[in-house]
Amino acid sequence: MNFGQRGRELLLDLKRSDWLPPYSDEGVRGTLEEINLHYGELSDHVNASAAAAAADASAEQSGDRSSRRKKDAQLPFESRAAVVLHDEAIRRNKRCLLAYHQYRMDRLRGLRWETTGVLPNHIRGLLSEAEVDFFAEYDRIVSRHCASIDLDLSSSQTPPEADFVEVRVLQAGLGRIETEYGGSVALDLGTTHHLPRGDVEHLIRQGVLQELNGEERS
């Protein structure tokens, strides 16, 4: 048995990815199966030790000292080594599983603040069903909290350099937006606009508007 390999592969999969790799159902199932195998081996050794202890007690009662000494010299050492080995393998795989899922949840929490609750389709395909549900529930919790304090905490995560920003529309079908100054602007594909940052910050984070710097404006 290659101890801890499946859990290690899960973490390496995260390390090799630029953001998040597709959720590995096979890797998670394989790691859980490995845990169960180790648990079965550990249980066998524990049961064997318990049976040996019972035999020792029976031998002592019957006066068979030589039989008990032979078991004391061999079984305890072998059992202890095996029990420690399988217990450590179980703990290692559990840590790998927890680290794998915690890392992915941290990424999803960060994504919520970047996209203001919109889960892009190309990212949805990387997630498990449970992770999609987690993202939606986290978004609901954040949204309820923002509503309770009457403040959109995701509207601006960094201090703006200017009140207005130059943007280019990268996606069709965005329709019109009402600015904080009362104007209405049609966000047609390919057009550029000079708009209040607060009105378009969430669209920039979603990737449907591109913030233009000095060179891109010309």
KEDRENVO-549540 format. One record per residue: residue number from 1; residue in three letters; x, y, z of N, C-alpha, C, O in turn. Coordinates in steps of 0.2 Angstrom, whole numbers, plus 5000, padded with zeros to 4 digits. Layout:
# KEDRENVO-549540
VEXPA  voro  zator  n.east  n.north  n.up  ca.east  ca.north  ca.up  c.east  c.north  c.up  o.east  o.north  o.up
VEXPA   NUM    ALA       X        Y     Z        X         Y      Z       X        Y     Z       X        Y     Z
...
//
This chain:
# KEDRENVO-549540
VEXPA  voro  zator  n.east  n.north  n.up  ca.east  ca.north  ca.up  c.east  c.north  c.up  o.east  o.north  o.up
VEXPA     1    MET    5004     4994  5000     5000      5000   5000    5004     5006  5000    5009     5007  5004
VEXPA     2    ASN    5003     5011  4996     5007      5017   4995    5004     5022  5000    4999     5026  4998
VEXPA     3    PHE    5006     5023  5006     5003      5027   5011    5003     5034  5009    5008     5037  5008
VEXPA     4    GLY    4997     5037  5010     4996      5044   5009    4996     5047  5002    4996     5053  5001
VEXPA     5    GLN    4997     5043  4997     4998      5045   4990    4992     5049  4987    4993     5054  4984
VEXPA     6    ARG    4986     5046  4988     4980      5049   4985    4979     5056  4988    4977     5061  4985
VEXPA     7    GLY    4980     5057  4995     4979      5064   4998    4984     5069  4995    4983     5074  4994
VEXPA     8    ARG    4990     5066  4995     4996      5070   4992    4994     5073  4985    4995     5079  4983
VEXPA     9    GLU    4991     5068  4981     4990      5070   4974    4985     5076  4974    4985     5080  4969
VEXPA    10    LEU    4980     5076  4978     4975      5081   4979    4978     5088  4980    4976     5093  4976
VEXPA    11    LEU    4983     5088  4984     4986      5095   4986    4991     5097  4980    4991     5103  4979
VEXPA    12    LEU    4994     5092  4977     4998      5094   4971    4994     5096  4966    4996     5101  4962
VEXPA    13    ASP    4988     5094  4965     4983      5096   4960    4982     5104  4961    4981     5107  4956
VEXPA    14    LEU    4981     5105  4967     4980      5113   4969    4986     5117  4967    4985     5122  4964
VEXPA    15    LYS    4992     5114  4969     4998      5118   4968    4999     5119  4960    5002     5124  4959
VEXPA    16    ARG    4997     5114  4956     4999      5115   4949    4994     5120  4945    4995     5122  4940
VEXPA    17    SER    4988     5121  4949     4983      5125   4945    4984     5133  4946    4987     5135  4951
VEXPA    18    ASP    4983     5136  4941     4983      5144   4942    4978     5147  4947    4980     5152  4950
VEXPA    19    TRP    4972     5144  4947     4967      5146   4952    4964     5141  4955    4966     5140  4961
VEXPA    20    LEU    4960     5137  4952     4957      5131   4955    4957     5125  4950    4954     5127  4944
VEXPA    21    PRO    4959     5119  4951     4958      5114   4946    4951     5111  4947    4947     5113  4952
VEXPA    22    PRO    4948     5107  4942     4942      5104   4943    4941     5100  4949    4946     5097  4951
VEXPA    23    TYR    4936     5100  4953     4935      5096   4959    4936     5089  4957    4933     5086  4952
VEXPA    24    SER    4940     5086  4961     4942      5079   4960    4938     5074  4964    4940     5072  4969
VEXPA    25    ASP    4932     5072  4961     4928      5067   4964    4932     5060  4965    4932     5057  4970
VEXPA    26    GLU    4936     5058  4960     4939      5052   4960    4945     5052  4965    4946     5048  4969
VEXPA    27    GLY    4948     5058  4966     4954      5059   4971    4951     5059  4978    4954     5056  4982
VEXPA    28    VAL    4945     5062  4979     4943      5062   4986    4940     5055  4988    4941     5053  4993
VEXPA    29    ARG    4937     5052  4983     4934      5045   4984    4940     5040  4986    4940     5036  4990
VEXPA    30    GLY    4945     5041  4982     4951      5037   4983    4954     5038  4989    4957     5033  4993
VEXPA    31    THR    4955     5044  4992     4958      5046   4998    4953     5043  5004    4956     5040  5009
VEXPA    32    LEU    4947     5043  5003     4942      5040   5008    4943     5033  5008    4943     5030  5014
VEXPA    33    GLU    4943     5030  5002     4944      5022   5002    4951     5020  5005    4951     5015  5009
VEXPA    34    GLU    4956     5024  5004     4962      5023   5008    4962     5023  5015    4965     5019  5019
VEXPA    35    ILE    4958     5028  5018     4957      5029   5025    4953     5023  5027    4955     5020  5033
VEXPA    36    ASN    4948     5021  5024     4945      5015   5026    4949     5008  5026    4949     5004  5031
VEXPA    37    LEU    4954     5008  5021     4958      5002   5021    4963     5002  5027    4964     4997  5030
VEXPA    38    HIS    4966     5008  5029     4970      5009   5034    4966     5007  5041    4969     5004  5045
VEXPA    39    TYR    4960     5010  5041     4956      5008   5047    4955     5001  5048    4955     4998  5053
VEXPA    40    GLY    4953     4998  5042     4952      4990   5043    4959     4987  5045    4958     4982  5049
VEXPA    41    GLU    4965     4989  5042     4971      4986   5045    4972     4987  5052    4974     4983  5056
VEXPA    42    LEU    4971     4994  5054     4972      4995   5061    4967     4991  5066    4969     4989  5071
VEXPA    43    SER    4961     4991  5064     4956      4987   5068    4958     4979  5068    4958     4976  5074
VEXPA    44    ASP    4961     4977  5063     4964      4970   5063    4969     4969  5068    4969     4964  5072
VEXPA    45    HIS    4974     4974  5068     4979      4973   5073    4977     4974  5080    4979     4971  5085
VEXPA    46    VAL    4972     4979  5081     4970      4980   5088    4966     4974  5090    4967     4972  5096
VEXPA    47    ASN    4962     4971  5086     4958      4965   5088    4963     4959  5089    4962     4955  5094
VEXPA    48    ALA    4968     4958  5085     4973      4953   5086    4977     4954  5093    4978     4949  5097
VEXPA    49    SER    4978     4960  5095     4982      4962   5101    4977     4960  5107    4979     4957  5112
VEXPA    50    ALA    4970     4962  5106     4966      4960   5111    4965     4953  5112    4964     4950  5117
VEXPA    51    ALA    4965     4949  5106     4965      4942   5107    4971     4939  5110    4970     4934  5114
VEXPA    52    ALA    4977     4942  5108     4983      4939   5111    4983     4941  5119    4985     4936  5123
VEXPA    53    ALA    4980     4946  5121     4980      4948   5128    4975     4943  5132    4977     4941  5137
VEXPA    54    ALA    4970     4941  5128     4965      4937   5131    4968     4930  5132    4967     4926  5137
VEXPA    55    ALA    4972     4928  5127     4976      4921   5127    4981     4922  5133    4982     4917  5136
VEXPA    56    ASP    4984     4927  5134     4989      4928   5139    4986     4927  5146    4989     4923  5150
VEXPA    57    ALA    4980     4930  5146     4977      4930   5153    4975     4923  5154    4975     4920  5160
VEXPA    58    SER    4972     4919  5149     4970      4912   5150    4976     4908  5151    4976     4903  5155
VEXPA    59    ALA    4982     4909  5148     4988      4905   5149    4991     4906  5156    4993     4902  5159
VEXPA    60    GLU    4990     4912  5159     4993      4914   5165    4988     4910  5170    4991     4908  5175
VEXPA    61    GLN    4982     4910  5169     4978      4907   5174    4979     4899  5174    4978     4896  5179
VEXPA    62    SER    4981     4896  5168     4982      4889   5168    4989     4887  5169    4991     4881  5169
VEXPA    63    GLY    4994     4893  5171     5000      4891   5172    5005     4890  5167    5011     4888  5168
VEXPA    64    ASP    5003     4892  5160     5007      4891   5154    5011     4897  5154    5010     4901  5149
VEXPA    65    ARG    5017     4898  5158     5021      4904   5158    5025     4905  5151    5026     4910  5149
VEXPA    66    SER    5027     4899  5149     5032      4899   5143    5028     4902  5137    5030     4906  5133
VEXPA    67    SER    5021     4900  5136     5017      4903   5130    5016     4910  5131    5016     4914  5126
VEXPA    68    ARG    5015     4913  5137     5014      4920   5138    5020     4924  5137    5020     4929  5134
VEXPA    69    ARG    5026     4921  5139     5032      4925   5138    5034     4925  5130    5036     4930  5128
VEXPA    70    LYS    5032     4920  5126     5033      4920   5119    5029     4925  5116    5031     4929  5111
VEXPA    71    LYS    5023     4926  5118     5018      4931   5115    5021     4938  5117    5020     4943  5113
VEXPA    72    ASP    5023     4939  5123     5025      4946   5125    5031     4948  5122    5032     4954  5121
VEXPA    73    ALA    5035     4943  5119     5042      4945   5116    5040     4947  5108    5045     4950  5105
VEXPA    74    GLN    5035     4945  5105     5034      4946   5098    5028     4950  5097    5028     4955  5093
VEXPA    75    LEU    5022     4948  5099     5016      4952   5097    5015     4959  5099    5014     4963  5094
VEXPA    76    PRO    5017     4961  5105     5016      4968   5106    5020     4973  5102    5017     4978  5100
VEXPA    77    PHE    5026     4971  5100     5030      4976   5096    5027     4976  5089    5027     4982  5087
VEXPA    78    GLU    5026     4971  5086     5023      4971   5079    5016     4975  5079    5015     4979  5075
VEXPA    79    SER    5012     4974  5084     5006      4977   5084    5006     4984  5085    5003     4988  5082
VEXPA    80    ARG    5011     4986  5090     5011      4994   5091    5014     4997  5085    5012     5002  5083
VEXPA    81    ALA    5019     4994  5081     5022      4997   5075    5016     4998  5070    5016     5003  5067
VEXPA    82    ALA    5013     4993  5069     5007      4993   5064    5002     4998  5066    4999     5002  5061
VEXPA    83    VAL    5000     4998  5072     4994      5003   5074    4997     5010  5073    4993     5014  5071
VEXPA    84    VAL    5003     5012  5075     5005      5018   5074    5006     5020  5067    5004     5026  5065
VEXPA    85    LEU    5008     5016  5063     5009      5017   5056    5002     5018  5052    5001     5023  5049
VEXPA    86    HIS    4997     5014  5054     4990      5015   5050    4987     5021  5053    4983     5024  5050
VEXPA    87    ASP    4988     5022  5060     4985      5028   5063    4987     5035  5060    4984     5039  5058
VEXPA    88    GLU    4994     5035  5059     4997      5041   5056    4995     5042  5049    4994     5047  5046
VEXPA    89    ALA    4994     5036  5045     4992      5037   5038    4985     5039  5038    4983     5043  5033
VEXPA    90    ILE    4980     5037  5042     4973      5040   5043    4973     5047  5044    4970     5051  5041
VEXPA    91    ARG    4977     5049  5049     4978      5056   5051    4980     5061  5045    4978     5066  5044
VEXPA    92    ARG    4985     5058  5042     4988      5062   5036    4983     5063  5030    4982     5068  5028
VEXPA    93    ASN    4980     5057  5029     4974      5058   5023    4969     5063  5025    4966     5066  5021
VEXPA    94    LYS    4967     5063  5032     4962      5067   5034    4964     5074  5034    4960     5079  5031
VEXPA    95    ARG    4970     5076  5035     4973      5082   5035    4973     5085  5027    4972     5090  5026
VEXPA    96    CYS    4975     5080  5023     4975      5082   5016    4968     5084  5013    4967     5088  5010
VEXPA    97    LEU    4963     5080  5015     4956      5081   5013    4954     5088  5016    4951     5092  5012
VEXPA    98    LEU    4955     5089  5022     4953      5095   5025    4957     5101  5022    4953     5106  5020
VEXPA    99    ALA    4963     5101  5021     4967      5106   5017    4964     5107  5010    4964     5113  5008
VEXPA   100    TYR    4963     5102  5007     4960      5102   5000    4954     5106  5000    4953     5111  4996
VEXPA   101    HIS    4949     5104  5004     4942      5108   5004    4943     5115  5007    4939     5119  5005
VEXPA   102    GLN    4947     5116  5012     4948      5123   5015    4950     5127  5010    4948     5133  5009
VEXPA   103    TYR    4955     5125  5006     4959      5130   5001    4953     5132  4996    4953     5137  4994
VEXPA   104    ARG    4949     5127  4993     4944      5128   4988    4939     5133  4991    4937     5137  4988
VEXPA   105    MET    4937     5132  4997     4932      5136   5000    4935     5143  5001    4931     5148  5000
VEXPA   106    ASP    4941     5144  5003     4944      5151   5003    4944     5154  4997    4943     5160  4996
VEXPA   107    ARG    4945     5151  4991     4945      5153   4985    4938     5156  4983    4937     5161  4980
VEXPA   108    LEU    4933     5152  4985     4926      5154   4983    4924     5160  4987    4920     5164  4985
VEXPA   109    ARG    4926     5160  4993     4924      5166   4997    4927     5172  4994    4924     5178  4994
VEXPA   110    GLY    4934     5172  4992     4937      5178   4989    4933     5179  4982    4933     5185  4980
VEXPA   111    LEU    4931     5174  4978     4928      5175   4972    4921     5179  4973    4920     5183  4969
VEXPA   112    ARG    4918     5178  4979     4912      5181   4980    4913     5189  4980    4909     5193  4978
VEXPA   113    TRP    4918     5191  4983     4920      5198   4984    4922     5201  4977    4921     5207  4976
VEXPA   114    GLU    4925     5197  4973     4927      5199   4967    4922     5200  4962    4922     5205  4957
VEXPA   115    THR    4916     5196  4962     4911      5196   4957    4904     5198  4960    4899     5198  4956
VEXPA   116    THR    4904     5200  4966     4898      5202   4970    4893     5197  4969    4887     5199  4968
VEXPA   117    GLY    4894     5191  4970     4889      5185   4970    4888     5182  4963    4884     5177  4963
VEXPA   118    VAL    4891     5184  4958     4889      5181   4951    4895     5176  4950    4901     5177  4950
VEXPA   119    LEU    4892     5170  4949     4897      5164   4948    4898     5163  4941    4893     5160  4937
VEXPA   120    PRO    4904     5165  4938     4905      5164   4931    4904     5157  4929    4906     5152  4932
VEXPA   121    ASN    4902     5156  4923     4900      5149   4920    4907     5145  4920    4907     5139  4921
VEXPA   122    HIS    4912     5148  4918     4919      5144   4917    4921     5142  4923    4925     5137  4924
VEXPA   123    ILE    4919     5145  4929     4921      5143   4936    4916     5138  4938    4919     5133  4942
VEXPA   124    ARG    4910     5139  4937     4905      5134   4939    4907     5127  4937    4906     5122  4941
VEXPA   125    GLY    4910     5126  4931     4912      5120   4929    4917     5116  4932    4918     5110  4932
VEXPA   126    LEU    4921     5120  4936     4926      5118   4940    4924     5115  4947    4928     5112  4951
VEXPA   127    LEU    4918     5117  4949     4916      5115   4956    4911     5109  4957    4908     5107  4952
VEXPA   128    SER    4911     5107  4963     4907      5101   4964    4900     5104  4966    4899     5110  4967
VEXPA   129    GLU    4895     5100  4966     4888      5103   4967    4888     5106  4974    4885     5111  4975
VEXPA   130    ALA    4891     5103  4979     4892      5106   4986    4895     5112  4986    4893     5117  4990
VEXPA   131    GLU    4900     5113  4982     4904      5120   4982    4899     5125  4979    4900     5131  4981
VEXPA   132    VAL    4895     5123  4974     4891      5128   4971    4886     5130  4976    4884     5136  4977
VEXPA   133    ASP    4883     5126  4980     4879      5127   4985    4882     5132  4991    4879     5136  4993
VEXPA   134    PHE    4888     5130  4992     4892      5134   4997    4893     5141  4995    4892     5146  4999
VEXPA   135    PHE    4894     5142  4988     4895      5149   4986    4889     5153  4986    4889     5159  4988
VEXPA   136    ALA    4883     5150  4984     4877      5153   4985    4875     5155  4992    4872     5160  4993
VEXPA   137    GLU    4876     5150  4996     4874      5152   5003    4879     5157  5006    4876     5161  5010
VEXPA   138    TYR    4885     5157  5005     4889      5162   5007    4887     5169  5004    4887     5174  5008
VEXPA   139    ASP    4885     5169  4998     4883      5175   4995    4877     5178  4999    4876     5184  5000
VEXPA   140    ARG    4872     5173  5000     4866      5175   5004    4868     5178  5011    4865     5183  5013
VEXPA   141    ILE    4872     5175  5014     4874      5178   5021    4877     5185  5020    4875     5189  5024
VEXPA   142    VAL    4882     5186  5015     4885      5192   5015    4880     5197  5013    4880     5203  5015
VEXPA   143    SER    4875     5196  5008     4870      5200   5006    4865     5202  5011    4864     5208  5012
VEXPA   144    ARG    4863     5197  5015     4859      5199   5021    4863     5204  5026    4859     5208  5029
VEXPA   145    HIS    4869     5203  5027     4873      5207   5032    4873     5214  5029    4872     5219  5033
VEXPA   146    CYS    4875     5215  5022     4875      5221   5019    4868     5225  5020    4868     5231  5021
VEXPA   147    ALA    4863     5221  5019     4856      5224   5019    4855     5226  5026    4852     5232  5027
VEXPA   148    SER    4857     5223  5031     4856      5224   5038    4859     5230  5041    4857     5234  5045
VEXPA   149    ILE    4865     5232  5038     4869      5238   5040    4868     5244  5035    4871     5249  5035
VEXPA   150    ASP    4864     5242  5029     4863      5247   5024    4869     5250  5021    4870     5256  5020
VEXPA   151    LEU    4874     5245  5019     4880      5247   5016    4883     5241  5012    4883     5235  5014
VEXPA   152    ASP    4884     5242  5006     4887      5237   5001    4894     5237  5002    4898     5241  5000
VEXPA   153    LEU    4896     5232  5006     4903      5231   5008    4908     5229  5002    4914     5230  5002
VEXPA   154    SER    4905     5227  4996     4908      5224   4991    4909     5230  4985    4911     5229  4980
VEXPA   155    SER    4906     5236  4986     4905      5241   4981    4912     5243  4979    4913     5245  4973
VEXPA   156    SER    4917     5244  4984     4923      5246   4982    4928     5244  4988    4928     5245  4993
VEXPA   157    GLN    4933     5239  4986     4937      5236   4990    4944     5239  4991    4948     5238  4995
VEXPA   158    THR    4945     5244  4986     4951      5248   4987    4950     5255  4986    4945     5257  4982
VEXPA   159    PRO    4953     5260  4989     4952      5267   4988    4952     5269  4981    4958     5268  4978
VEXPA   160    PRO    4948     5272  4978     4948      5274   4971    4953     5280  4970    4953     5284  4974
VEXPA   161    GLU    4957     5280  4965     4961      5285   4963    4957     5291  4960    4960     5297  4961
VEXPA   162    ALA    4952     5290  4957     4947      5295   4955    4940     5293  4955    4939     5287  4956
VEXPA   163    ASP    4936     5298  4955     4929      5297   4956    4926     5294  4949    4921     5290  4950
VEXPA   164    PHE    4929     5295  4944     4927      5293   4937    4932     5288  4934    4938     5289  4936
VEXPA   165    VAL    4930     5283  4930     4934      5279   4927    4932     5278  4920    4926     5278  4918
VEXPA   166    GLU    4937     5277  4915     4936      5275   4908    4935     5268  4907    4940     5264  4909
VEXPA   167    VAL    4930     5266  4904     4929      5258   4903    4926     5257  4896    4924     5261  4893
VEXPA   168    ARG    4928     5251  4894     4926      5248   4888    4921     5242  4889    4923     5238  4893
VEXPA   169    VAL    4916     5242  4885     4911      5236   4886    4913     5230  4882    4915     5230  4876
VEXPA   170    LEU    4914     5225  4886     4917      5218   4883    4911     5213  4881    4913     5208  4878
VEXPA   171    GLN    4905     5214  4884     4900      5209   4883    4894     5212  4881    4892     5218  4883
VEXPA   172    ALA    4890     5209  4876     4884      5212   4873    4878     5210  4878    4879     5205  4882
VEXPA   173    GLY    4873     5214  4878     4867      5212   4881    4867     5215  4888    4863     5213  4892
VEXPA   174    LEU    4871     5220  4890     4871      5223   4897    4866     5228  4898    4864     5229  4904
VEXPA   175    GLY    4863     5230  4892     4858      5235   4893    4860     5242  4895    4865     5244  4893
VEXPA   176    ARG    4856     5245  4899     4858      5252   4902    4859     5252  4909    4856     5248  4913
VEXPA   177    ILE    4863     5257  4911     4863      5258   4919    4862     5265  4920    4863     5270  4916
VEXPA   178    GLU    4859     5266  4926     4857      5273   4929    4863     5275  4933    4865     5271  4938
VEXPA   179    THR    4866     5281  4932     4872      5283   4936    4870     5286  4942    4864     5288  4943
VEXPA   180    GLU    4874     5287  4947     4872      5291   4953    4871     5298  4952    4868     5301  4956
VEXPA   181    TYR    4872     5301  4946     4871      5308   4945    4864     5308  4941    4863     5314  4938
VEXPA   182    GLY    4861     5303  4940     4854      5303   4937    4854     5302  4929    4849     5302  4926
VEXPA   183    GLY    4860     5301  4926     4860      5299   4919    4859     5292  4918    4860     5288  4922
VEXPA   184    SER    4857     5291  4911     4856      5284   4909    4861     5282  4903    4862     5286  4899
VEXPA   185    VAL    4865     5277  4904     4870      5275   4899    4869     5268  4896    4868     5264  4900
VEXPA   186    ALA    4869     5268  4889     4868      5261   4886    4875     5258  4885    4880     5261  4882
VEXPA   187    LEU    4876     5252  4888     4882      5249   4888    4882     5244  4882    4881     5238  4883
VEXPA   188    ASP    4883     5247  4876     4883      5243   4870    4890     5240  4869    4895     5243  4871
VEXPA   189    LEU    4891     5234  4866     4897      5230   4865    4902     5235  4861    4900     5237  4856
VEXPA   190    GLY    4908     5235  4864     4913      5239   4861    4914     5246  4862    4919     5250  4860
VEXPA   191    THR    4909     5249  4865     4909      5256   4867    4913     5258  4873    4914     5254  4877
VEXPA   192    THR    4915     5264  4873     4919      5266   4879    4915     5272  4883    4911     5276  4879
VEXPA   193    HIS    4916     5272  4889     4912      5277   4893    4916     5280  4899    4921     5276  4901
VEXPA   194    HIS    4915     5286  4901     4918      5289   4907    4912     5289  4912    4908     5294  4912
VEXPA   195    LEU    4913     5285  4917     4907      5284   4922    4910     5284  4929    4916     5283  4930
VEXPA   196    PRO    4905     5286  4934     4907      5285   4941    4909     5278  4943    4906     5273  4941
VEXPA   197    ARG    4915     5278  4946     4918      5271   4948    4913     5267  4952    4912     5261  4951
VEXPA   198    GLY    4909     5270  4956     4904      5267   4960    4899     5263  4957    4896     5258  4959
VEXPA   199    ASP    4897     5266  4951     4892      5263   4947    4894     5257  4943    4890     5253  4941
VEXPA   200    VAL    4900     5256  4941     4903      5251   4937    4908     5247  4940    4910     5242  4937
VEXPA   201    GLU    4910     5248  4946     4915      5244   4949    4913     5236  4949    4918     5232  4948
VEXPA   202    HIS    4907     5235  4951     4905      5228   4951    4905     5225  4944    4907     5219  4943
VEXPA   203    LEU    4904     5228  4939     4904      5226   4932    4912     5225  4930    4913     5220  4926
VEXPA   204    ILE    4916     5229  4932     4923      5228   4931    4926     5222  4934    4929     5218  4931
VEXPA   205    ARG    4924     5220  4940     4926      5214   4943    4923     5208  4940    4926     5203  4940
VEXPA   206    GLN    4917     5209  4937     4914      5203   4934    4917     5202  4927    4916     5196  4924
VEXPA   207    GLY    4921     5206  4925     4925      5205   4918    4921     5207  4912    4923     5206  4906
VEXPA   208    VAL    4915     5211  4913     4911      5213   4907    4913     5220  4905    4911     5222  4899
VEXPA   209    LEU    4916     5223  4909     4919      5230   4907    4926     5230  4909    4929     5227  4913
VEXPA   210    GLN    4930     5233  4904     4937      5234   4905    4939     5241  4907    4937     5246  4904
VEXPA   211    GLU    4943     5241  4913     4945      5248   4915    4951     5250  4910    4956     5246  4910
VEXPA   212    LEU    4951     5256  4907     4956      5258   4903    4961     5262  4906    4959     5267  4910
VEXPA   213    ASN    4967     5261  4905     4973      5266   4907    4974     5271  4902    4971     5271  4897
VEXPA   214    GLY    4979     5275  4903     4981      5281   4899    4982     5278  4892    4980     5281  4887
VEXPA   215    GLU    4986     5273  4891     4988      5271   4884    4982     5267  4880    4981     5268  4874
VEXPA   216    GLU    4978     5264  4884     4972      5261   4881    4967     5265  4879    4963     5264  4874
VEXPA   217    ARG    4967     5271  4882     4962      5276   4880    4963     5279  4873    4959     5281  4869
VEXPA   218    SER    4970     5280  4871     4971      5283   4865    4971     5278  4859    4972     5280  4853
//
